[in-house]
Amino acid sequence: MADAKEIEETAMIDRHMDQVFDWAKDNHEPIRDAIWNHEMEANDHDTMKTEAACEWMLKADSDKVKEYCEKNLKK
């Protein structure tokens, strides 16, 4: 069973893009999915490479997730 710290760490990636970022209007996609989709595109849809590229987000704090999204997903 997940402890409180683990739940807190993953809470950001489970929120929808438009709940966290004002520039992501009407994007109801969870942040974890947006990051996954971005990495899938970057890795030629190679699931194994994408899985490795996304591991960091499971342990990242909110600031790191926000920083990644601002740099890579903001349009």
C-alpha positions in Angstrom: 0.0 0.0 0.0 1.3 3.5 -0.9 2.4 5.7 1.9 1.5 9.4 2.2 4.9 10.6 0.8 4.5 8.4 -2.3 0.9 9.7 -2.9 2.0 13.3 -2.5 4.9 12.8 -5.0 2.6 11.3 -7.6 -0.3 13.7 -7.0 1.0 16.3 -9.5 1.3 13.8 -12.4 -2.3 12.6 -11.8 -3.8 16.1 -12.1 -5.1 17.3 -15.5 -3.0 19.7 -17.6 -5.5 22.5 -17.4 -5.7 22.2 -13.6 -2.0 23.1 -13.2 -1.1 25.2 -16.3 -3.1 28.2 -17.5 -1.6 27.8 -21.0 -3.2 24.3 -21.2 -6.8 25.5 -21.5 -9.3 22.7 -22.1 -6.6 20.0 -22.0 -8.1 17.5 -19.6 -5.3 15.0 -20.2 -3.5 13.8 -17.0 0.0 15.2 -16.8 1.5 11.7 -16.8 -0.2 11.0 -20.1 1.0 14.2 -21.7 4.6 13.5 -20.7 4.3 9.9 -21.9 2.8 11.0 -25.3 5.5 13.6 -25.7 8.2 11.0 -25.0 6.6 8.4 -27.3 6.8 10.9 -30.2 10.4 11.7 -29.3 11.4 8.0 -29.2 9.7 7.0 -32.5 6.9 5.2 -30.6 9.4 2.8 -29.0 7.6 1.7 -25.8 10.8 0.5 -24.1 12.7 3.7 -24.7 9.7 5.7 -23.6 9.3 3.8 -20.4 13.0 4.4 -19.6 12.6 8.1 -20.5 9.5 8.5 -18.2 10.8 6.7 -15.1 12.0 10.0 -13.6 8.5 11.4 -13.3 7.4 8.7 -10.8 9.8 10.0 -8.2 10.0 13.7 -9.3 8.6 16.4 -7.1 6.0 18.9 -8.3 8.6 21.5 -9.3 10.5 19.1 -11.6 7.3 18.0 -13.2 6.2 21.6 -13.8 9.6 22.5 -15.1 9.5 19.6 -17.6 6.0 20.6 -18.8 6.9 24.2 -19.2 10.0 23.3 -21.2 8.6 20.5 -23.3 4.8 20.7 -23.5 4.0 24.4 -23.5 2.9 25.5 -26.9 
